[in-house]
Amino acid sequence: MKLAALAARLDCELRGDGEVEIQGIRSLEDAGPGDLTFLANPKYAAQMAATRASAIILARDADEVPLASLRSANPYLAFAEALALFHVPRRPPAGIHPTAVVAASARIVEPVSIGAYAVIGDDVEIGPEATIHPHVTIYPGVRIGRGFVAHAGVVVREDVRIGDRVVLHPGVVLGADGFGFAPSPRGAVKIPQTGTVVVESDVEVGANTTIDRATLGATIVREGAKLDNLVMVGHNCDVGAHSFLAAQVGLAGSTKLGRGVQMGGQAGAAGHLTIGDGAQIVAQSGVPNSVAAGQIVGGYPAVEVTRWRRASAALLRLPELLQRVRRLERAAGTGARNVRRRSDQRDRE
């Protein structure tokens, strides 16, 4: 594809030779002639001098460069869209593999691809254009919209509801029992998890992520939310539309996330709290209380991010501050003893 045509497709400003033929996209370090590369993070700017790429995606206000460039207000987004143009994903063959087990009462709208040893239970409904990879298990009563993709090892438990264009990566479990037990003199008594899970349209769920069914009602992941690998969503949680949860985020039961919430890796919420629209939680933070809309918090307990950064900086100075305090205490003690000696001497005189 010629660079000028690519600029038009990506809505980028073209600077340089639009007749350059682009055959692929590679990193600054790996790119060669015919490749388009990109720079979204300024810390990699030094690598531009050595790149062999034919063209580069840059921010609109970036310095001029010797090679042709596509200028974008959001170079990372332009890179993602360009990559989608050139990347052709592998697609499994259409049809149902002879080793798959599909209940007679299941209703599946073709075209569909169902891989080896997949199991589709009774009274399941699956919309058109589904791709179900090998060893996927879908329990009875599940309802799934169009364009569904389930990678190997996915388990969808009974009566779960899934919207359109949902992607589940390997090992995802939707609708396992929530962690509900009541203490009693004879030990823990299991609380039946009678609810379900609702995953709305355009949600993508990373490998080995688990979303537990509700005790009552539904655990909900709303439209456009993106969950990374190894995320745990507890029973009766509500994940807001277009939220981003990075790897190893944990949401205890009944946590409510607003629209567009971002949680960094290994952040955790204590449960029965609300994180407002557009809030951001710094990686590895612990959230014991609700967070207001638009707030950025970090640390444990999570506090306003500027306060947390100041506290973190002060923490590194604690050893030297402790030494200073001890020196001052010793000096103060010596001074006090000297005052007492002088006072005793005057009394004797």
Protein Blocks (a to p, Z undefined) as FASTA:
>chain_A
ZZklmmmmnopacedjfkbccfbdcdfklpcehiacddfbfklmmmmmmpcbfbdcddfk
bccdfbdcdddfblmlmmmmmmmmmpccddddedjdfkbccdfkbccdddddddehiacd
ehiacdehiacdehiacdehiacdehiacdehiacdehiacdehiacdehiaehiacddd
dddfkbpcddddfbdcdddehiacdehiacdddfehcadddehiacdehiacdehiacde
hiacdehiacdehiacdehiacdehiacebjiacdehiacdehiacfbdcdehiacedjd
dddfklmmmmmmmmmmmmmmmmmmmmmmmmmmmmmmmmmmmmmmmmmZZ
